[in-house]
Amino acid sequence: MYGYGYQYSAIINGGGSPSAFDADYQSVLDYATAQGYTLPSGGQQTLQNDLLVALKAAGVWDKLDTFRVYANDGGSNFALIDWKRLALCTAVNSPTFITNSGFQFNGTSSYIDSGFNPQTTLGLSNYKLSNASIGAWITVAGTTATIAMIGQIGAAGVRIQNASTSAHRVNSGSIGTTVDLSGTGLKAANKTGTNAWAVGSGLTLTSGTGGADSNVQTNLSDATGGGSYFNGRTAISYAGASLFAEHTNLYNALNTYITSL
């Protein structure tokens, strides 16, 4: 438990929900119920509520435009709910849902369309040309290098790749500095200013300049970017304003959730 002033009732008889969930997490549950979706177990609801509370305490939640928790025990329908927008993402070409681990992608055609385009989605204004973030928690590493784990559909201006490469892009061309994003765990990219970026894996971010600046033209997505397809597995995905300053607390909150499953 994070202990940020929220009191929880006991989970008894193998189910039930805490009586004092954060209002934003309760809205996720209410949305899922209205759609007729199976909810995560009572114990996991508590973990997810703790995750959202931790993100708020870290100053992360208010900077997000989209936040998806694919790793859950409720099922694939619940996994596709965007917690921030209370909207459904679209699973394209049948990525495989793995309970408590996320979506496994086939490397040839499957991906998830977030439905979020910073240029056209109304009411969402955190993600900016020179102030932006994208990130994904990977539970199974891809086996093919230089493939986008997260990016934009049909274009290459936003993508972080399953490799040690200088071809990562954050509203830009290739950043020009080699950063290793292979393996599992948190993979994150931030646009920290005009022609400036911070990209990294786990707790470590590498900062630099390069790539210039270019606007996003299509929806952000998991497992595709610039026409390539990822063949690993994604547990959590997000985008919003730069989270460079909040990165350590973001990592800790996500890691606590993932390691508790």
C-alpha positions in Angstrom: 0.0 0.0 0.0 1.2 3.5 -0.7 -0.6 5.1 2.3 -1.6 8.4 0.7 -4.6 8.9 2.9 -6.9 6.3 1.2 -8.5 3.8 3.5 -9.4 0.4 2.2 -12.0 -2.1 3.3 -11.0 -5.8 3.5 -11.5 -8.1 0.6 -13.5 -11.0 1.9 -15.0 -14.2 0.5 -12.7 -14.1 -2.6 -14.1 -10.9 -4.0 -15.5 -7.5 -3.5 -14.2 -4.0 -4.0 -12.6 -1.5 -1.6 -15.1 1.0 -0.3 -12.9 4.1 -0.9 -11.3 3.8 -4.3 -9.9 6.9 -5.9 -12.6 8.5 -7.9 -10.7 8.2 -11.2 -10.1 4.5 -10.7 -13.7 4.0 -9.7 -14.7 5.7 -13.0 -12.7 3.0 -14.8 -14.5 0.2 -13.0 -17.9 1.9 -13.7 -17.0 2.3 -17.4 -16.1 -1.4 -17.6 -19.3 -2.4 -15.8 -21.4 -0.3 -18.2 -19.8 -2.1 -21.1 -20.6 -5.5 -19.6 -16.9 -6.4 -19.1 -15.5 -8.7 -16.5 -13.6 -6.7 -13.8 -10.3 -7.7 -12.4 -10.3 -9.6 -9.1 -10.9 -7.7 -5.9 -7.3 -7.9 -4.9 -6.1 -6.7 -8.2 -8.5 -3.8 -8.1 -6.8 -2.7 -4.9 -3.4 -2.9 -6.7 -4.6 -0.9 -9.6 -6.1 1.7 -7.4 -2.8 1.9 -5.5 -1.1 2.4 -8.9 -3.3 5.3 -9.9 -3.0 6.9 -6.5 0.8 6.6 -6.7 0.8 8.2 -10.2 -1.2 11.1 -8.8 1.1 11.6 -5.8 4.1 11.6 -8.2 2.6 14.3 -10.4 2.3 11.9 -13.3 -1.5 11.4 -13.7 -2.3 15.0 -14.5 0.4 15.0 -17.3 -1.0 12.0 -19.1 -3.3 11.9 -22.1 -3.6 8.2 -22.4 -2.8 5.3 -20.0 -3.5 1.7 -20.6 -3.0 -1.3 -18.2 -3.0 -4.4 -20.4 -1.6 -6.6 -17.7 -4.7 -7.6 -15.6 -6.7 -10.7 -14.6 -10.1 -9.3 -15.8 -9.5 -10.1 -19.5 -8.8 -8.5 -22.8 -11.8 -6.3 -22.9 -10.9 -4.6 -19.6 -7.3 -4.3 -20.8 -8.3 -2.2 -23.8 -9.8 0.6 -21.6 -7.9 3.8 -21.7 -8.0 4.8 -18.0 -7.3 8.4 -18.8 -9.8 9.0 -21.6 -12.4 6.4 -20.6 -12.4 5.2 -24.1 -11.6 1.9 -25.8 -8.4 1.1 -27.7 -8.6 -1.1 -30.7 -6.8 -4.5 -31.0 -5.8 -4.9 -34.6 -5.1 -8.3 -36.2 -5.6 -10.2 -32.9 -2.7 -9.6 -30.5 -2.9 -12.4 -27.9 -4.0 -11.4 -24.4 -2.0 -13.1 -21.7 -3.5 -12.8 -18.2 -1.4 -10.6 -15.8 1.2 -10.0 -18.5 -0.4 -8.0 -21.3 -0.7 -8.3 -25.1 1.6 -10.5 -27.1 2.2 -9.2 -30.7 3.0 -11.3 -33.7 5.7 -9.1 -35.3 4.0 -9.1 -38.7 0.6 -7.4 -38.4 -0.9 -7.1 -34.9 -0.9 -3.9 -32.9 -3.1 -1.7 -30.7 -4.5 1.6 -31.9 -4.7 3.9 -28.9 -7.3 6.1 -30.6 -5.3 9.1 -29.4 -3.9 11.6 -31.8 -2.4 14.7 -30.2 -3.2 16.8 -33.2 -6.9 15.9 -33.5 -8.2 14.5 -30.2 -10.3 17.2 -28.5 -10.0 18.0 -24.9 -6.5 16.6 -24.4 -3.7 19.0 -24.5 -0.7 17.6 -22.5 1.2 16.1 -25.4 2.9 18.9 -27.2 5.5 19.2 -30.0 8.3 20.1 -27.6 6.9 18.7 -24.4 5.8 15.1 -24.7 6.3 11.5 -23.4 5.7 8.0 -24.6 6.4 4.8 -22.8 5.7 1.1 -22.5 6.5 -1.6 -19.9 7.6 -4.7 -21.8 7.1 -8.1 -20.1 8.5 -10.2 -23.0 11.3 -8.8 -25.1 11.0 -8.8 -28.9 13.4 -10.9 -30.8 13.8 -8.7 -33.9 15.8 -5.5 -33.5 14.9 -2.0 -34.8 11.2 -2.6 -34.4 8.9 -0.1 -32.8 7.5 -1.1 -29.4 5.4 2.1 -29.4 5.0 4.6 -32.1 2.5 6.1 -34.5 0.4 4.2 -37.1 1.9 4.4 -40.6 4.5 7.0 -39.8 7.9 7.2 -38.1 8.1 10.5 -36.3 7.3 8.9 -33.0 8.8 5.5 -32.1 11.0 3.8 -29.6 12.7 0.7 -30.9 13.6 -2.8 -29.6 17.3 -2.2 -30.1 20.5 -0.3 -29.2 20.1 2.4 -31.9 20.1 6.1 -32.6 16.8 5.7 -34.6 14.4 6.4 -31.7 12.2 9.4 -32.5 10.2 11.7 -30.3 8.2 14.1 -32.5 11.4 14.1 -34.6 13.7 12.4 -36.9 16.3 10.0 -35.5 17.8 11.4 -32.3 21.3 10.7 -33.5 22.6 9.2 -30.2 22.6 5.5 -29.6 20.4 4.4 -26.7 19.8 0.8 -25.8 16.0 0.0 -25.3 16.3 -3.8 -25.9 15.0 -6.2 -23.2 12.2 -6.0 -20.8 10.9 -3.4 -18.3 10.1 0.3 -18.8 11.1 1.9 -22.1 10.5 5.7 -22.1 11.0 8.7 -24.3 10.5 12.3 -23.5 10.6 15.4 -25.6 12.0 17.9 -23.1 12.3 21.0 -25.3 12.9 22.2 -28.8 15.2 19.7 -30.4 15.8 18.1 -27.0 15.0 14.6 -25.7 15.6 12.1 -22.9 15.3 8.4 -23.8 16.0 5.4 -21.7 15.3 2.0 -20.2 14.4 1.2 -16.6 15.5 4.0 -14.2 18.2 5.4 -16.6 17.5 8.2 -19.1 20.0 9.5 -21.6 19.5 13.2 -22.6 20.6 14.9 -25.7 19.6 17.0 -28.7 19.0 16.1 -32.3 16.3 15.0 -34.8 14.7 18.5 -35.0 10.9 18.7 -34.3 7.9 17.3 -36.2 4.2 17.0 -35.3 2.4 13.7 -34.9 0.0 13.1 -37.8 -1.6 9.8 -36.9 -2.8 7.9 -33.8 -0.2 6.6 -31.3 0.0 2.8 -31.1 1.6 -0.1 -29.4 3.7 -2.6 -31.5 3.9 -0.5 -34.7 5.6 2.6 -35.9 6.9 3.5 -39.4 5.5 0.3 -40.9 7.4 -2.2 -38.6 5.7 -4.5 -36.1 6.9 -5.6 -32.6 6.9 -9.3 -31.6 7.2 -8.8 -27.9 4.6 -8.3 -25.1 3.4 -5.0 -23.6 2.0 -4.7 -20.1 1.4 -0.9 -19.8 1.5 2.0 -22.2 1.1 5.7 -21.8 1.6 9.1 -23.5 1.3 12.7 -22.3 3.5 15.7 -21.4 7.2 15.1 -20.7 7.7 13.0 -17.6 11.5 13.5 -17.4 11.3 15.1 -13.9 8.9 12.4 -12.7 10.7 9.4 -14.3 12.0 7.7 -11.1 8.6 7.9 -9.3 6.8 6.8 -12.5 9.2 3.8 -12.7 8.7 2.9 -9.1 4.9 3.0 -9.3 4.8 0.8 -12.4 7.3 -1.6 -11.1 5.4 -2.0 -7.8 2.3 -2.9 -9.8 4.0 -5.3 -12.2 5.9 -7.1 -9.6 2.8 -7.6 -7.5 0.9 -9.5 -10.2 
